Amino acid sequence: MTSATTSALEVEETAEALSGYRRKAFALAGAGVAVLVLAFGAGELLGEPWASQAAALLSVIGILSLGAGTGSWVIARRMRRALGAGAWSVHPAVAIGDGRTATTVVLRSPDRSEAWPLTVIATRQRYELVRPGPDGVLWWCGDPRVGGVLAPPGGGELIWAKPVRGGHVRRRVVARAEAEGLMHRATPRQPGSRVPGPVPGPVPGPDQATDVDSVRGPEGVQGPEGVQGPEAVQERAVQGPEGVQEPEAVQGPEGVQEPEGVQDAARPEPAGPTYAELFEHARRQAGPRGGRAPRPERDPREVPWWRVRSLRRVAGAHRVLIALGFCAAVGAVTLTGPPKEDALKLYAVGALVLGALVYSCHQLLTTGRPAVRALVRAVTGSVHVRRRYTLLYDPRGGAPVLVLFPMYGGWDARPEAVLRLIPPGPPKQPRRGLPAEPAGSVELHGWRDVTADERPIVVAWIDGRPHWPAGPYQEADGPEFAALLDRLAPPLEAQAS
């Protein structure tokens, strides 16, 4: 976005998101009407005693679907009015609540004079798309006294929000937000206030690793307390679990091999935030990893992938086992001879769990197994390179993302790529098992397989264990990369006093 807009609907991502929201609302309402029609015809299609049960079940489903679709359509109209009447503004934001159940967001006004407590009107799944992180900001369009639209940076996901009611509740919510430092946050740049520099050109591939002792930041610059900056990074061999040696072809920094086709052509100077800026964002976003350290697992370089716990989860084998368990339970109930009046319900449940089993097996064979085999080929390959990283979190769902920098750069180095990671922890503690420090060095293994759009598949090895990627190695190759960095680490106008 190179210039300020007069209407939020002029932002392409916002217009597309609103159109998609309206289509889903109409589809949900239409499905509800179709199910209700089917419910009225159930008596003609089925005989007793199943007709009344089927009609009641379909009626409940149809009413719920029609109600949800109608409500979504009403909210879509409100969103369109608000987005058409105003422009996006960017605000520091804090989510108030415990764990993943929070539905209240507090925004700080641009002039730091007040805080706006807002109630999010959305399901939990959609709310997670815009949940602000520890260093997060949200886009806002509307009147905080009436209601408006929230979105993550970029305006690609839309959530309706209204002001929190009740003076006592508002004061309590604002006090919690102030206790988390909302009023002292740095001021984010507003959309259109920054004219971007030249778009970084594509990076042909990783450079040959050099001795990390030569990595230095600006003279005299120290990292935040407890976290070391690039001048403190020491060269060391990255090893797997105890007793496991690297493949013979992998040597020290002088012997690191490059992927085929990598040329020594001069790399264009990329634009975007510096290592120092993203280092600060990563330090602020760093939070508790939660619970005890993950249990050790087998080395994927020594055993088949199905004996590695994390790879089984990546492949989706656990979903197959869950579906098998439900099928076994339904089969056991069927063998006991249920009453005739419950037979229809049991058959419906059996059809659902059998469909889930077939679908999970299909996903495992067609998607999961090929994906983990590519990861195993990457982690067992002899090609690997070393990079610095900062660990950030995507505000759309909170997924961890490694922003990668050259090993030989300083504090003013620019990012050359990002690598999205699969959260290694359980659903309630997704950060458990991530690197302990928000910045450090990483070995990238792979470069053998590529996706359909020619992006390499690599595996990050940090602190003696692999961290499986949620997507390919994404190089600094255009506006999409710059937009992702703005979402991960919102640009700031000035630091707070």
VENBEL-V395467 format. One record per residue. N is the residue number from 1. SS is DSSP state (H for helix, E for strand, - for the rest). D_LAST is the distance of its C-alpha to the last C-alpha in Angstrom with 1 decimal. Layout:
# VENBEL-V395467
((N & SS & D_LAST) (N & SS & D_LAST))
This chain:
# VENBEL-V395467
((1 & - & 28.6) (2 & - & 28.7) (3 & - & 28.5) (4 & - & 27.3) (5 & - & 30.0) (6 & - & 31.4) (7 & - & 32.4) (8 & H & 31.1) (9 & H & 34.8) (10 & H & 34.7) (11 & - & 32.7) (12 & H & 35.5) (13 & H & 34.1) (14 & H & 33.6) (15 & H & 37.1) (16 & H & 38.6) (17 & H & 36.8) (18 & H & 38.0) (19 & H & 41.5) (20 & H & 41.6) (21 & H & 40.5) (22 & H & 43.3) (23 & H & 45.8) (24 & H & 45.1) (25 & H & 45.4) (26 & H & 48.8) (27 & H & 50.0) (28 & H & 49.2) (29 & H & 51.0) (30 & H & 53.9) (31 & H & 54.2) (32 & H & 54.4) (33 & H & 57.2) (34 & H & 59.1) (35 & H & 58.9) (36 & H & 60.1) (37 & H & 63.0) (38 & H & 63.8) (39 & H & 63.7) (40 & H & 66.3) (41 & - & 68.5) (42 & H & 68.3) (43 & H & 71.4) (44 & H & 73.4) (45 & H & 72.1) (46 & - & 72.3) (47 & - & 75.0) (48 & - & 74.8) (49 & - & 73.2) (50 & H & 70.3) (51 & H & 70.1) (52 & H & 68.5) (53 & H & 66.0) (54 & H & 64.9) (55 & H & 64.7) (56 & H & 62.5) (57 & H & 60.2) (58 & H & 59.9) (59 & H & 59.4) (60 & H & 56.4) (61 & H & 54.8) (62 & H & 55.6) (63 & H & 54.2) (64 & H & 50.9) (65 & H & 50.6) (66 & H & 51.6) (67 & H & 49.1) (68 & H & 46.2) (69 & H & 47.1) (70 & H & 47.5) (71 & H & 44.1) (72 & H & 42.4) (73 & H & 44.2) (74 & H & 43.0) (75 & H & 39.3) (76 & H & 39.9) (77 & H & 41.1) (78 & H & 38.0) (79 & H & 35.8) (80 & H & 37.8) (81 & H & 37.4) (82 & H & 33.7) (83 & H & 33.2) (84 & H & 35.6) (85 & H & 34.1) (86 & - & 30.4) (87 & - & 28.2) (88 & - & 25.7) (89 & E & 22.0) (90 & E & 19.4) (91 & E & 17.3) (92 & E & 15.3) (93 & E & 18.1) (94 & E & 19.2) (95 & E & 22.9) (96 & E & 24.2) (97 & - & 27.4) (98 & - & 29.2) (99 & H & 29.8) (100 & H & 31.4) (101 & H & 32.5) (102 & - & 29.3) (103 & - & 30.0) (104 & E & 27.0) (105 & E & 23.8) (106 & E & 20.8) (107 & E & 19.0) (108 & E & 15.9) (109 & - & 16.8) (110 & - & 15.5) (111 & - & 14.1) (112 & - & 12.3) (113 & - & 15.0) (114 & - & 17.1) (115 & E & 18.2) (116 & E & 21.5) (117 & E & 23.7) (118 & E & 26.4) (119 & E & 29.6) (120 & E & 30.6) (121 & E & 34.3) (122 & - & 35.4) (123 & - & 37.2) (124 & H & 35.3) (125 & H & 36.2) (126 & H & 34.7) (127 & H & 31.6) (128 & H & 30.9) (129 & H & 30.7) (130 & H & 27.5) (131 & - & 26.0) (132 & - & 22.2) (133 & - & 21.4) (134 & - & 18.6) (135 & - & 16.5) (136 & - & 18.5) (137 & E & 18.5) (138 & E & 21.5) (139 & E & 23.3) (140 & E & 24.5) (141 & E & 27.3) (142 & E & 28.7) (143 & E & 28.2) (144 & - & 26.3) (145 & - & 28.8) (146 & - & 31.7) (147 & E & 30.9) (148 & E & 30.1) (149 & E & 29.8) (150 & E & 27.3) (151 & E & 27.4) (152 & - & 25.7) (153 & - & 24.3) (154 & - & 27.4) (155 & - & 29.1) (156 & - & 31.9) (157 & - & 32.1) (158 & - & 32.3) (159 & E & 31.9) (160 & E & 32.6) (161 & E & 30.3) (162 & E & 30.9) (163 & E & 29.0) (164 & - & 29.3) (165 & - & 32.0) (166 & - & 32.2) (167 & H & 29.8) (168 & H & 29.8) (169 & H & 29.1) (170 & H & 26.3) (171 & H & 24.5) (172 & H & 25.1) (173 & H & 23.8) (174 & H & 20.6) (175 & H & 20.1) (176 & H & 20.5) (177 & H & 18.1) (178 & H & 15.4) (179 & H & 16.5) (180 & - & 15.8) (181 & - & 12.1) (182 & H & 12.9) (183 & H & 10.8) (184 & H & 7.5) (185 & - & 9.0) (186 & - & 8.4) (187 & E & 10.7) (188 & E & 14.1) (189 & - & 16.6) (190 & - & 19.4) (191 & - & 23.0) (192 & - & 24.6) (193 & - & 21.5) (194 & - & 22.1) (195 & - & 25.5) (196 & - & 26.3) (197 & - & 27.8) (198 & - & 31.2) (199 & - & 32.1) (200 & - & 32.6) (201 & - & 36.2) (202 & - & 37.9) (203 & - & 37.7) (204 & - & 41.3) (205 & - & 40.7) (206 & - & 39.1) (207 & - & 39.5) (208 & - & 41.4) (209 & - & 39.3) (210 & - & 38.8) (211 & - & 38.3) (212 & H & 34.7) (213 & H & 34.8) (214 & H & 34.2) (215 & - & 30.9) (216 & - & 28.1) (217 & - & 24.6) (218 & - & 23.2) (219 & - & 24.4) (220 & - & 22.3) (221 & - & 19.8) (222 & - & 19.5) (223 & - & 18.9) (224 & - & 16.9) (225 & - & 18.7) (226 & - & 21.9) (227 & - & 22.0) (228 & - & 23.8) (229 & - & 23.1) (230 & H & 26.0) (231 & H & 27.0) (232 & H & 27.8) (233 & - & 30.0) (234 & - & 33.6) (235 & - & 36.7) (236 & - & 38.6) (237 & - & 41.2) (238 & - & 40.3) (239 & - & 43.0) (240 & - & 44.0) (241 & - & 45.0) (242 & - & 46.7) (243 & - & 49.9) (244 & - & 49.3) (245 & - & 49.5) (246 & - & 48.2) (247 & - & 50.9) (248 & - & 53.0) (249 & - & 51.8) (250 & - & 48.2) (251 & - & 47.7) (252 & - & 44.9) (253 & H & 42.5) (254 & H & 45.4) (255 & H & 47.5) (256 & - & 45.1) (257 & - & 47.0) (258 & - & 45.7) (259 & - & 46.7) (260 & - & 49.7) (261 & - & 49.1) (262 & - & 45.9) (263 & - & 46.2) (264 & - & 44.6) (265 & - & 43.7) (266 & - & 40.6) (267 & - & 37.6) (268 & - & 35.7) (269 & - & 32.1) (270 & - & 30.2) (271 & - & 27.2) (272 & - & 24.2) (273 & - & 21.2) (274 & E & 21.4) (275 & H & 22.0) (276 & H & 18.6) (277 & H & 16.9) (278 & H & 19.3) (279 & H & 19.1) (280 & H & 15.4) (281 & H & 16.6) (282 & H & 19.6) (283 & H & 17.9) (284 & H & 15.9) (285 & H & 19.1) (286 & - & 21.2) (287 & - & 22.8) (288 & - & 25.9) (289 & - & 29.0) (290 & - & 31.1) (291 & - & 34.3) (292 & - & 36.4) (293 & - & 36.8) (294 & - & 39.2) (295 & - & 42.8) (296 & - & 44.1) (297 & - & 46.1) (298 & - & 48.8) (299 & - & 48.0) (300 & - & 48.5) (301 & - & 50.1) (302 & - & 52.9) (303 & - & 53.9) (304 & - & 54.4) (305 & H & 51.5) (306 & H & 52.8) (307 & H & 52.6) (308 & - & 48.8) (309 & H & 47.0) (310 & H & 44.0) (311 & H & 46.2) (312 & H & 48.4) (313 & H & 45.5) (314 & H & 44.5) (315 & H & 48.1) (316 & - & 48.3) (317 & H & 51.1) (318 & H & 49.7) (319 & H & 50.1) (320 & H & 53.8) (321 & H & 54.3) (322 & H & 52.8) (323 & H & 55.0) (324 & H & 58.0) (325 & H & 57.4) (326 & H & 57.4) (327 & H & 60.5) (328 & H & 62.2) (329 & H & 61.3) (330 & H & 62.7) (331 & H & 65.8) (332 & H & 66.4) (333 & H & 66.2) (334 & H & 68.6) (335 & H & 71.1) (336 & - & 71.3) (337 & - & 72.8) (338 & - & 70.4) (339 & - & 71.9) (340 & H & 72.9) (341 & H & 70.5) (342 & H & 67.5) (343 & H & 68.8) (344 & H & 67.0) (345 & H & 63.6) (346 & H & 64.2) (347 & H & 65.3) (348 & H & 62.2) (349 & H & 60.0) (350 & H & 62.0) (351 & H & 61.7) (352 & H & 57.9) (353 & H & 57.6) (354 & H & 60.1) (355 & H & 58.2) (356 & H & 55.0) (357 & H & 56.9) (358 & H & 58.3) (359 & H & 55.0) (360 & H & 53.2) (361 & H & 56.0) (362 & H & 55.9) (363 & H & 52.2) (364 & H & 52.7) (365 & H & 55.5) (366 & H & 54.3) (367 & H & 50.5) (368 & H & 49.5) (369 & H & 52.1) (370 & H & 51.7) (371 & H & 47.9) (372 & H & 48.1) (373 & H & 50.8) (374 & H & 48.6) (375 & H & 45.9) (376 & H & 48.5) (377 & H & 49.7) (378 & H & 46.2) (379 & H & 45.5) (380 & H & 49.0) (381 & - & 49.0) (382 & - & 49.1) (383 & - & 46.4) (384 & E & 42.9) (385 & E & 39.9) (386 & E & 36.7) (387 & E & 33.2) (388 & E & 29.6) (389 & E & 27.9) (390 & E & 24.6) (391 & E & 25.3) (392 & E & 23.8) (393 & E & 25.0) (394 & - & 26.4) (395 & - & 25.3) (396 & - & 28.9) (397 & - & 30.4) (398 & - & 28.0) (399 & - & 30.3) (400 & E & 29.0) (401 & E & 28.9) (402 & E & 29.0) (403 & E & 27.5) (404 & E & 29.6) (405 & E & 29.2) (406 & - & 31.8) (407 & - & 32.3) (408 & - & 32.5) (409 & - & 29.2) (410 & - & 26.1) (411 & - & 22.4) (412 & - & 23.0) (413 & - & 25.9) (414 & E & 26.2) (415 & - & 27.5) (416 & - & 31.3) (417 & E & 32.0) (418 & E & 31.1) (419 & E & 33.2) (420 & E & 33.1) (421 & E & 34.1) (422 & - & 36.2) (423 & - & 34.4) (424 & - & 36.5) (425 & - & 36.2) (426 & - & 38.1) (427 & H & 37.1) (428 & H & 35.4) (429 & H & 33.5) (430 & - & 33.2) (431 & - & 30.7) (432 & - & 33.1) (433 & - & 34.4) (434 & - & 31.6) (435 & - & 30.4) (436 & - & 28.6) (437 & - & 25.9) (438 & - & 23.6) (439 & E & 24.8) (440 & E & 28.0) (441 & E & 31.4) (442 & E & 33.9) (443 & E & 37.6) (444 & E & 38.7) (445 & E & 42.3) (446 & E & 44.5) (447 & E & 44.9) (448 & E & 48.5) (449 & E & 48.2) (450 & E & 46.5) (451 & - & 45.9) (452 & - & 47.7) (453 & - & 45.1) (454 & - & 45.5) (455 & - & 42.3) (456 & E & 42.9) (457 & E & 42.7) (458 & E & 41.0) (459 & E & 40.1) (460 & E & 37.1) (461 & E & 38.0) (462 & E & 35.2) (463 & - & 35.8) (464 & - & 39.5) (465 & E & 39.7) (466 & E & 39.8) (467 & E & 37.2) (468 & - & 39.2) (469 & E & 37.9) (470 & - & 37.8) (471 & - & 38.5) (472 & - & 39.4) (473 & - & 37.4) (474 & E & 35.6) (475 & E & 35.1) (476 & - & 32.7) (477 & - & 35.4) (478 & - & 34.1) (479 & H & 32.0) (480 & H & 32.4) (481 & H & 30.6) (482 & H & 27.7) (483 & H & 27.5) (484 & H & 27.6) (485 & H & 24.6) (486 & H & 22.6) (487 & H & 23.7) (488 & H & 22.9) (489 & - & 19.5) (490 & - & 18.2) (491 & - & 16.9) (492 & E & 13.3) (493 & E & 12.6) (494 & E & 9.0) (495 & - & 6.4) (496 & - & 3.8) (497 & - & 0.0))
